[in-house]
Amino acid sequence: MAALRKLAAAATTSALLAAPARAAEAPADEAQAAELRAKLLALAAAQRERTDWEARRLHQLMRAVDEEHSRERAATLEKAAAEDAKAFAEERARTAEQRDKSDEAAAVRERAEARADVRRLLTEYDDALAAVWRGKVQGAESEAHGKARETLLAEIEAAANERDDAPRLQTVFERRPPKRPSPPSRACSTVPMATRERQITSRLPFGRRRRDDCSRASRQWRAGGIYLASTPSAR
């Protein structure tokens, strides 16, 4: 392209320089020069048009390259953004999973603590209930033992009274201090009281003898550490 421009410029210059020398020549040279000038102008116009086309084409190519680069850059950015979003989603999922695991572990720990508290409370309640029942059972047993003891003591005392009334009365009568003899009368006798009691008791039947002993025992009282008995009535 530059060579053609130089060639056209050289031809134009040589033609212009040779024009005064050939002024005297035939008019055919002028026509030829004009034709040559027209060709040169046409060639220059074609060259400018081609240059403009090449410039437009180059601009189009550059714009296409820029667009391609822009598309590639956009694709790269989209890919990077997608990868970042994927990584963020994975990280968020891992965080959520770890949080769920932590919450589950905390819930399990809380449930275990709650079960331990419930077991402790149930154990304390069972212990308290057992203590109450033991107290009730011990109280009932103590009451039953007390009643049984009282009943047994009453039975023993009754049996002892039944067995020991006559000997005890005889012992009391024997331990009774002797009285001064009184003059004989119809209501009294010179026979000692204990001997008279034994004589009277020996003559009575067994049942009546026991009733008389009980009646005499009921009339006894204690005075000065010595058991005294009333004088038996004459039968």
C-alpha positions as CSV (number, residue, x, y, z in Angstrom):
1,M,0.0,0.0,0.0
2,A,2.8,2.5,0.9
3,A,4.7,1.5,-2.3
4,L,1.7,2.3,-4.5
5,R,1.3,5.7,-2.8
6,K,5.0,6.4,-3.4
7,L,4.7,5.3,-7.0
8,A,1.7,7.5,-7.6
9,A,3.4,10.4,-6.0
10,A,6.6,9.9,-8.1
11,A,4.6,9.7,-11.3
12,T,2.6,12.8,-10.5
13,T,5.8,14.7,-9.6
14,S,7.6,13.6,-12.8
15,A,4.6,14.5,-14.9
16,L,4.4,17.9,-13.4
17,L,8.1,18.5,-13.9
18,A,8.0,17.3,-17.5
19,A,5.0,19.4,-18.3
20,P,6.9,22.7,-19.1
21,A,9.3,20.9,-21.3
22,R,6.6,19.2,-23.3
23,A,4.4,22.2,-23.6
24,A,5.3,22.5,-27.2
25,E,4.4,18.9,-27.9
26,A,1.1,17.8,-29.2
27,P,-2.1,18.0,-27.2
28,A,-2.1,14.3,-27.1
29,D,0.3,14.4,-24.2
30,E,-2.0,16.6,-22.2
31,A,-4.8,14.2,-22.7
32,Q,-2.6,11.3,-21.7
33,A,-1.5,13.3,-18.6
34,A,-5.1,14.0,-17.7
35,E,-6.0,10.4,-18.2
36,L,-3.0,9.4,-16.1
37,R,-4.0,12.0,-13.4
38,A,-7.6,10.6,-13.4
39,K,-6.2,7.1,-13.0
40,L,-4.0,8.2,-10.2
41,L,-7.0,10.0,-8.5
42,A,-9.1,6.9,-9.0
43,L,-6.3,4.8,-7.6
44,A,-6.0,7.1,-4.7
45,A,-9.7,7.0,-4.1
46,A,-9.8,3.2,-4.3
47,Q,-6.8,3.1,-2.0
48,R,-8.6,5.4,0.5
49,E,-11.8,3.3,0.2
50,R,-9.8,0.1,0.7
51,T,-8.0,1.7,3.6
52,D,-11.3,2.8,5.2
53,W,-12.7,-0.7,4.6
54,E,-9.7,-2.2,6.2
55,A,-9.9,0.2,9.1
56,R,-13.6,-0.6,9.5
57,R,-12.8,-4.3,9.2
58,L,-10.0,-4.0,11.7
59,H,-12.4,-2.1,14.0
60,Q,-15.0,-4.8,13.6
61,L,-12.4,-7.5,14.3
62,M,-11.2,-5.6,17.3
63,R,-14.7,-5.2,18.5
64,A,-15.4,-8.8,17.9
65,V,-12.2,-9.7,19.8
66,D,-13.3,-7.4,22.6
67,E,-16.7,-9.0,22.7
68,E,-15.2,-12.4,22.7
69,H,-12.9,-11.4,25.5
70,S,-15.9,-9.9,27.3
71,R,-17.9,-13.1,26.8
72,E,-14.9,-15.2,28.0
73,R,-14.4,-12.9,31.0
74,A,-18.1,-13.0,31.7
75,A,-18.1,-16.8,31.5
76,T,-15.1,-16.9,33.7
77,L,-16.7,-14.5,36.2
78,E,-19.9,-16.6,36.1
79,K,-18.0,-19.8,36.6
80,A,-16.1,-18.2,39.5
81,A,-19.3,-16.9,40.9
82,A,-21.0,-20.3,40.6
83,E,-18.0,-21.9,42.3
84,D,-18.1,-19.3,45.1
85,A,-21.8,-19.8,45.5
86,K,-21.3,-23.6,45.6
87,A,-18.5,-23.3,48.1
88,F,-20.6,-20.9,50.2
89,A,-23.6,-23.3,50.0
90,E,-21.4,-26.2,51.0
91,E,-19.9,-24.2,53.9
92,R,-23.4,-23.1,55.0
93,A,-24.5,-26.7,54.8
94,R,-21.5,-27.9,56.8
95,T,-22.2,-25.1,59.4
96,A,-25.9,-26.1,59.5
97,E,-25.0,-29.8,59.9
98,Q,-22.5,-28.9,62.7
99,R,-25.2,-26.7,64.3
100,D,-27.7,-29.5,64.1
101,K,-25.2,-32.0,65.5
102,S,-24.5,-29.6,68.4
103,D,-28.2,-29.0,69.0
104,E,-28.8,-32.8,68.9
105,A,-26.0,-33.4,71.3
106,A,-27.2,-30.7,73.6
107,A,-30.8,-32.1,73.4
108,V,-29.4,-35.6,74.2
109,R,-27.4,-34.2,77.1
110,E,-30.5,-32.3,78.4
111,R,-32.6,-35.4,78.1
112,A,-30.0,-37.4,79.9
113,E,-29.8,-34.8,82.7
114,A,-33.6,-34.7,82.8
115,R,-33.8,-38.5,83.1
116,A,-31.1,-38.3,85.8
117,D,-33.1,-35.7,87.7
118,V,-36.3,-37.7,87.3
119,R,-34.5,-40.8,88.5
120,R,-33.1,-38.9,91.5
121,L,-36.5,-37.4,92.3
122,L,-38.1,-40.9,92.0
123,T,-35.4,-42.3,94.2
124,E,-35.9,-39.6,96.8
125,Y,-39.7,-40.1,96.6
126,D,-39.3,-43.8,97.0
127,D,-37.0,-43.4,99.9
128,A,-39.4,-40.9,101.5
129,L,-42.3,-43.2,100.9
130,A,-40.4,-46.2,102.2
131,A,-39.4,-44.2,105.3
132,V,-43.1,-43.2,105.8
133,W,-44.2,-46.8,105.3
134,R,-41.4,-48.0,107.6
135,G,-42.6,-45.4,110.2
136,K,-46.2,-46.6,109.8
137,V,-45.2,-50.2,109.9
138,Q,-43.0,-49.6,113.0
139,G,-45.7,-47.6,114.6
140,A,-48.3,-50.3,113.8
141,E,-45.8,-53.0,115.0
142,S,-45.1,-51.0,118.2
143,E,-48.8,-50.4,118.8
144,A,-49.5,-54.1,118.1
145,H,-46.6,-55.1,120.3
146,G,-47.8,-52.7,123.0
147,K,-51.4,-54.1,122.8
148,A,-50.1,-57.7,122.8
149,R,-47.8,-56.9,125.7
150,E,-50.6,-55.3,127.6
151,T,-52.9,-58.2,126.8
152,L,-50.2,-60.7,127.8
153,L,-49.4,-58.8,131.0
154,A,-53.1,-58.7,131.8
155,E,-53.4,-62.4,131.1
156,I,-50.3,-63.2,133.1
157,E,-51.6,-61.0,135.9
158,A,-55.0,-62.6,135.8
159,A,-53.4,-66.1,135.8
160,A,-51.0,-65.1,138.5
161,N,-53.9,-63.7,140.6
162,E,-55.9,-66.9,140.0
163,R,-52.9,-69.1,141.0
164,D,-51.4,-66.9,143.8
165,D,-54.5,-65.5,145.6
166,A,-54.8,-68.1,148.3
167,P,-51.0,-68.5,149.1
168,R,-50.6,-64.7,149.0
169,L,-53.5,-64.2,151.3
170,Q,-52.2,-66.9,153.6
171,T,-48.8,-65.3,153.6
172,V,-50.4,-62.0,154.4
173,F,-52.4,-63.5,157.2
174,E,-49.3,-65.3,158.5
175,R,-47.2,-62.1,158.4
176,R,-50.0,-60.2,160.2
177,P,-48.7,-59.1,163.7
178,P,-50.3,-61.0,166.6
179,K,-53.1,-59.2,168.5
180,R,-53.6,-59.1,172.2
181,P,-56.0,-61.8,173.3
182,S,-59.5,-60.5,174.0
183,P,-62.0,-62.0,176.3
184,P,-64.0,-64.8,174.7
185,S,-67.3,-63.9,173.2
186,R,-69.7,-65.3,170.8
187,A,-68.3,-63.2,167.9
188,C,-64.7,-64.0,168.5
189,S,-62.7,-67.1,169.4
190,T,-59.3,-67.8,171.0
191,V,-58.1,-69.7,167.9
192,P,-55.5,-67.6,166.0
193,M,-56.8,-65.8,162.9
194,A,-54.6,-67.5,160.4
195,T,-55.4,-71.0,161.8
196,R,-59.1,-70.1,161.8
197,E,-59.0,-68.9,158.2
198,R,-57.2,-72.0,157.1
199,Q,-59.8,-74.1,159.0
200,I,-62.7,-72.3,157.4
201,T,-61.2,-72.3,154.0
202,S,-60.4,-76.0,154.1
203,R,-64.0,-76.8,155.0
204,L,-65.4,-74.9,152.1
205,P,-65.8,-76.3,148.6
206,F,-63.2,-75.4,146.0
207,G,-65.3,-72.9,144.0
208,R,-66.7,-71.2,147.1
209,R,-63.3,-71.2,148.6
210,R,-61.9,-69.4,145.5
211,R,-64.8,-66.8,145.6
212,D,-64.2,-66.2,149.3
213,D,-60.5,-65.7,148.7
214,C,-61.3,-63.2,145.9
215,S,-63.8,-61.3,148.0
216,R,-61.2,-61.1,150.8
217,A,-58.5,-60.0,148.4
218,S,-60.8,-57.2,147.2
219,R,-61.3,-56.0,150.7
220,Q,-57.6,-55.8,151.4
221,W,-55.6,-52.6,151.7
222,R,-52.1,-51.6,152.3
223,A,-51.1,-49.6,155.4
224,G,-47.6,-49.0,156.6
225,G,-46.0,-51.6,154.3
226,I,-48.1,-54.4,155.9
227,Y,-51.1,-56.1,154.2
228,L,-54.1,-56.2,156.5
229,A,-57.2,-58.2,155.9
230,S,-60.7,-57.8,157.3
231,T,-62.0,-60.3,159.8
232,P,-63.9,-63.0,158.0
233,S,-67.5,-63.1,158.7
234,A,-68.8,-66.0,160.6
235,R,-70.6,-68.4,158.3
